[in-house]
Amino acid sequence: MLRYQEDNELHLDFHGTTNTTLNYIAENYGVEALKEILRKTGRDVYKSIHEKLVKGDASELLEHLNWFYFREKGKYQLTVEENRIVLEVFECPAIRHLRKLGLEPSPHVCLQTSEVNAGMCENSPWRSEVQVLGEGHCIQTFTKDAGK
Amino acid sequence: MIPSDHFVRFYNEVFKFLDERDGLRPYYDQISRHQELHCLEWFRRDGLKGMYDYWEHIRIEENCEMEQKLLPDRLYFRMSRCPSLSKVLDCDAEPCAKYCDHCAGWVLPLLTKCGYYYVENIIGRKTPECVSVITPSKEVAEEVQKEYLSSAVEENTVFSNLDNWEEVERNKRS
């Protein structure tokens, strides 16, 4: 069950404000500070997902990924195995909307994925990895350490 | 991707980080410049009606419980359930004590540039309600500010750009 499951109107322009914020923090406080804010978002905002992952349970993470990429009309494929979750995003809804607004995606735009995922997995048997294959195209992999 | 639904919860983390470093004001200015992309020409061209239309679009997309009244000399808002603060209060991370300040933080510089006065009463920092007025009239803004200050329960809950009235008047003419 998801801790947050919005199902009403979407305000996609928030992707523009996120983009501006990523640039602002990186330019004024450094990329490491930006990563820390994003990891903290993963740990604290998504506390419920994080706590389940610490116990080895990826059920809420799966629901979260599926619900929000579906809700924002992303093109994606989610593959689930016992100790491995692979989300291939073929067209990122955030980047698609930035282009629609005429905004250049931040050079740090994919950190919102890699660092929030890392924060959710922190101190858990799960680890995350993001491979960026092109603009709006990535593979997010969550792997559970064997024996944990 | 941080879902657009969860942006305000991320925003809250950013505010806490910046507040610890006394860095909120320059960030609000940056967000205000970003918002110019959506609003500046629209507001300058269409005035209060343009602002009404913009916030009507926001009311729908952001799921606000909000009433707007467009009068000849002012645009009046009453937010009875702010979706932004509501989400931050419904979050496993701690709310930033200054969360509500961001609204006036980006709106005030934008409306100053457009030559309008803005007066807002956030009522309470843990109450997802607020009232505000946008007006081209300094006299109306002063009257509204007086009314909000007289009814304020908490400190520092009333915001306005009346201190920058000369800039507002100059921008009104340009």
Interface residues (C-beta under 8 A of the other chain):
Chain A: R3 Y4 E6 N8 E9 L10 H11 L12 D13 F14 H15 G16 T17 T18 T20 T21 Y24 I25 N28 Y29 A33 I37 L38 K40 T41 D44 V45 Y46 K47 S48 F68 Y69 R71 E72 G74 V89 C92 P93 A94 H97 L101 G102 L103 Q112 T113 V116
Chain B: M1 I2 P3 S4 D5 H6 F7 V8 R9 F10 Y11 N12 E13 V14 F17 R21 G23 P26 Y27 Q30 I31 H34 L37 H38 I58 I60 E61 E62 N63 D90 C91 D92 A93 E94
